[in-house]
Amino acid sequence: MPASDDPKRDTSGARLDVDAGQPTWDLLAGKLESLIQRWDNSRHPPVLGEFVPQGSPSLRRLVLTELIKVDLDYRWQRNAPKMIEDYAADFPEICGPNGVPCDLIFEEFQVRKRAGEPVSAGDYYNRFPAQAKELGRLLGVDLPTRVTLAQHAAPAKTLKAGDQIDDFDLLALIGEGAFAKVFLARQRSMQRLVALKISADKGAEPQTLAQLDHPHIVRVHDQRVISDKGIRLLYMPYIPGGTLHDVLQQIRKTPVHQRSGKTLLQSVDENLTKRGEVVPLESNIRQRIAGMTWAETVCWLGARLAEALHYAHERGVLHRDVKPANVLLGADAAPRLADFNVGWSSKLDGVSPAAFFGGSIGYMSPEQLEAFNPQHPRTPASLDARSDIYALGITLWELLTGRRPFTDEQLENEWSATIGTLTSRRKAGVPSNVLATLPADLPPGMRDVLLKCLEPDPDDRYRTAAKVARQLELCLKPHTRELLYPQPGWRTWARRHPLIVLYTVGLVPNILASLFSIEYNQTEIVNRVPEAQKMFEMLMWIVNPTFFPAGIIAFFFVARPIVRALKLAREGKGTAEDFARWRRQSLQLGLGAMLVCLSAWVISAVVFPVGLHLTVHAMPWKFHTHFLASQTLCGLIAVTYPLFGGDQLVIRAIYPAFVPNGMLTSDDLEQLQRFEKRIGWQLLLAAIMPPLALGLLALSETQNRLALSVLAAAGFAGVTVAYFLSRGIRTDLAALRELAEERARS
């Protein structure tokens, strides 16, 4: 059996797997070259059946379709025309359920047009009524004369290391795919090493890449077209670390428990060594990657690629072909996105086998498959950034697990049927059994990010790649992500019912402190002056029923803007300016609660002594001092809890609700820094005031040692609570500040 007919190359099954693109291409290229040589060296048309390989029906039909395209071209050039119906009669296997494939019909149309034959779309509609709808989408527009033959997209097969082409000496072959070769080359005019991509003169890729200047996008130096050979030369910086496809091969050979960031570095280093490059000894990026788990490494790679995609999307450029083979790695292991496949711009491109041979079909979103399916009304122009996001999601999934989420995808008997089947499978979402293959050590939230990228409906995916990058970055910051996207629990409940939580934090300690204050003052002060008891009770029933409701009402107006803002945030309403204002206001909420409470205690500390003095003239002044000291101490202890409890609630639950995209500004950074300084002053005052107040009580010559002990214990308990709450607040502030600092650096 000839090597080219090796059944291992066609999977030897009833249908071809979508992963069989490159080996199938190798077989096809050999068959097409043999047919072309026979035509060039013979005066008579070759027998086409001699070139059809053995193997699965899908393989035979695929190769036969491309052979017919070459045969058609030669026959019409040499005045030995043959119609598609004749081929269908000779090879019935090319016909699927809907008849002859549309790309064959279109090929005949174009071949006859180039040969000067009078052709019309109406004639083809009549000849192939079953395909009239599909043909209408291919022939109903004024397309330039072109062919669908996959071989025409291949680079010159004869080029090899040591050759010279144009201004370039080809030093080494560093990559080869179905439609291009990439050489390490020396550009003689500039005396520099470049990566030289040699492909057919097709598409607008270089013009697109040349306008993209981003650290994670391969920047093209320039292009040249060799018209007589139909070859395009694209030269760009030489990036020696291989591709993510190489990393995939490494991952598949590495046991799951041994995979880590070092696996990525190992793949890069092997490529560097193979190409005679030096492995960097000092690199901050490499040091960071070396300490990561494999899941964290994939998360980091995904964030960088999403940033690159967003940069391109903002400039109106879609990639359309995101896959591991199109991600190059530098010596520092940082990814660079290459091959923006803007040449795919019509139904014709998608329905041809090019997507299969190039390995791209396994990464396409459902809508991209529909856009390139002649049986579907969707157009390629309808695609947007969300299609690239889907392909990125599949790429990251494959890096994580070694396999794409949609496994065992195969080619049907015709391309339209294949595309329809693949579309249906992807619209069904990621199968539940495949979800179980994700690593157990995924960073928090990464699973949700991947599934959102792979949502079948584009409207359910992230709208921009910037959001993908942000979410993946947050996955690498578990504490920050926990703040911004809490799991259902007390924080989500507090966001929905902030007043209940805030009133609980504020009222409980104040009620307890008020009860203690009443009991203490009555025992230590009022009972010593019998004529003051009646007035004290009257003041107690005036002050407390007045001040508590007044405080509740006052705090309601303090908290009302934040309560309303939380409701709007849950509904997805509000501009960036609104969210910035709500963040700023929320940072004052704890201070507002403290001021309301403290105001009530200060006023009551004045009202009781003054009221008693005006009505009971016999009270000594030391009793007034004693009263003021006890009220002050109780008040300071009571306001400590609302102050720090409110601040904790704000930073843990409320403030993060106003950071919808995980992004803060330099203004936010300044506000958070001021807030942290205020926390320090608050803690200092909370620590100082109880000893001072206790000193005042001691000077008042109180004999109630038990009461002093209770007050002291309560005071120092308040300081302890404030200390631990402040530690938690500072930890959360550090996570939030990091978001703002990253934005400031960018």
Residue, then its C-alpha position, 0 to 999 in steps of 0.5 A: m500500500p502506498a504511504s499516501d494511502d495509509p489508513k492511519r491517516d484517515t482514521s479508518g472509520a466510516r467518517l473523518d474526525v475533524d482533527a484529521g485535517q493535517p494528515t488528510w491534507d498531506l494525502l490530498a496534496g500528494k494526490l493532487e500533485s500526481l494528477i497535476q503532473r499527469w496532466d502536464n506530462s500527457r496529451h490525454p486526460p488522465v483517468l481520475g479514478e486512479f488517483v482516488p485513495q482507499g479508506s473511509p467514504s468521507l476521505r474518498r469523497l473529500v479527495l475526489t471533490e478536490l481532484i475533480k476541481v483540478d480536472l475541471d480546470y485542465r479540461w476547460q483549458r485544453n478544450a476537453p470540457k466536462m460537466i459536473e453531471d458527467y462527474a456525478a455519473d462517473f462517481p456517484e459517491i460525490c453526491g450527498p442527500n442534496g445532490v452535487p456539492c455546491d463548491l463543485i458547482f461553483e467551481e464549474f461556474q468559475v472555470r467556464k467564466r475564466a474560459g470565456e464561456p457565457v454563463s448565467a446564474g439562472d442556468y445553474y438554478n435550472r440545472f441544479p434545482a435542489q441546490a438553487k437556494e444555496l447557489g443563490r447565496l454563492l452566485g447571487v452576488d458579483l464575486p471576482t473570478r476565483v476557485t474553491l480548490a484547496q490546493h490553490a491555497a498551498p505554498a510552493k512545495t518545493l521551497k526548502a531551507g537553503d533556498q533563496i526567494d526574493d530578498f530572503d535566504l531561507l535558513a530553517l523550516i520552523g512551521e508548516g501547515a496546510f496553507a503556508k510554510v514558515f521559515l527562519a530567514r535572513q532579510r539581506s537588505m536589512q541584515r536581520l533575522v525574520a520569520l517568513k510566512i510563505s502562502a498563496d496570494k490570497g486575503a488581506e491578512p498583512q494589511t490587517l496585521a500591520q495596523l495592530d501594535h500590541p505586545h501580544i499580537v505578532r506585528v508584521h514588518d511588511q509583505r511582498v507578492i511574487s506575482d509570477k508564482g502567485i506567492r505572498l511573503l509575509y515577514m515579521p519578528y522571529i518568535p522562537g518559543g514555538t506555539l500553543h500547539d506545541v504546548l498541547q503536545q507536551i500537555r498530552k504527554t504529561p500526567v495531569h498531576q505533573r502539569s504546571g507552569k513549568t510544563l509551558l516553560q519546558s515546551v518553550d525551552e525545547n523549541l529555543t534549544k532546537r532553534g539554537e536560541v538561549v534560554p533566558l536566565e532572568s525573566n519576571i514573567r518566567q519566574r511567575i509562570a514557574g510558580m503557577t499551577w497548570a490551571e493558573t497558567v492557562c488562565w494567565l495565557g487566556a487573559r493575555l490573549a483576550e487583551a490582544l483580541h480586545y485591542a484588535h476588536e476595538r480597531g474593527v479587526l476580527h481574528r476568526d481563526v483563534k486556535p493553539a497553532n495561531v498563538l506564538l510564544g516568546a522566549d519569556a513564554a508570553p503569547r503572541l496572537a498571529d494569523f488574523n484570518v480576514g481572508w474568510s469573507s464569504k460563504l464560499d470560504g466556509v463551505s470549502p474544505a479549507a477550514f478542515f485542512g487548516g484545523s480551524i473548524g474545531y474552534m468555530s462558534p455556532e454562528q461562525l459555522e452558520a455564516f459559512n454555511p450556504q444553507h443558512p441565511r446568516t452572513p459572515a458580515s454578521l460576526d462580531a467579537r463574540s465569535d472570537i471569544y467562543a474560539l478562545g474559550i475552546t482553545l483554553w479548554e483544550l489547553l486545560t484538559g488536552r481535548r476540546p469540549f466537543t469531542d468525536e466530531q466527524l465529517e459527514n458526507e457533504w460539507s453543508a451537512t457537516i457544518g449543520t451537524l457541528t452547529s447543532r452539537r455546539k448549540a446544545g452546549v458543553p455536555s455534562n460528562v465533558l464538564a467533569t474533565l475539567p481539573a479540580d484545582l481550577p482557580p475560583g470562577m474560571r469554570d464559569v468564565l469558560l462556560k460563559c465564553l462557550e454559551p451557544d447564544p452569542d447574547d449570553r456570552y461576554r460582549t467584549a474580550a476585555k471583560v473576558a480578560r478582566q474575569l480571567e485576571l480576577c480568577l488569579k486573584p481569588h480574594t478580589r474575585e470573592l469580593l466582587y462576585p460573592q457566592p450566595g450568602w450573607r453578603t448577597w443578602a446584605r446587598r438586598h437588605p442593607l438597612i436591616v443589616l446596618y440597623t442591626v449593627g447600629l441598634v443592638p450595641n446602642i440599646l445595650a449601652s443605653l440600658f447599662s447607662i440607665e442602670y449605672n447612672q441610677t445606681e451611682i448618681v440618681n439614687r444618692v439624690p432622692e429628689a432627682q429620681k422622679m426627674f431622671e425617670m421623666l427625662m429617661w422616658i422623654v430622651n430614649p423614645t425621642f432619640f432612638p426613632a430620631g436616630i433611625i430616621a436620620f440614618f435612613f436619610v444617610a443610607r437612602p442613596i446607597v440603598r437606592a444605588l444597590k437596587l439600580a446596580r442589581e437591575g444593571k442600571g447606571t452609568a460609569e459616572d453613577f457607579a463612581r459616585w456610588r462608590r464614593q458615597s458608600l465609603q462614608l456610610g460607616l462614618g455616617a452611622m457613627l456620627v448619628c449614634l455619637s450625636a445622640w449620645v452627646i446630646s443625651a450626655v448634656v440633656f440629662p445633667v442640665g435637666l437635673h441641674l435645672t430642677v434639682h439644684a442640690m446636685p453637686w457638680k461632681f455628679h454632673t461630671h460623673f454623669l458626663a463621663s459614664q455617658t461618654l464611655c457608654g457612647l464611645i463603646a456603643v459607636t465603635y460597633p456601628l463604625f467598624g461594623g458599617d465599614q466592614l459591611v461597606i468594604r465586604a459587601i456594598y462597595p464591590a457591588f458598585v464595581p461591575n466590570g472589575m475595574l477601578t480608577s485612579d480617583d478610586l485609588e485615592q479614595l481607598q487610600r484616604f479611607e484606609k488612613r481614616i481606619g487607622w485614626q478610628l482604631l487609635l481613637a477607639a483604643i484611647m477613649p475607654p482608658l480616658a473615660l475610665g479615668l474620669l470615672a475613677l476621679s468621680e470616686t465611684q464605689n461600684r467596682l463591678a460596674l467599672s469592670v463591666l464598662a472596662a471589659a465592654g470598652f476593651a472588647g469594643v477595641t478588640v472587635a475594632y482591631f480585628l474588623s480593621r484587619g479584615i477591612r485592610t485586607d479587603l482594601a488591599a485587594l480593591r486597591e490592586l484593581a485600581e493600581e493595575r488600571a493606573r499602570s495600564 
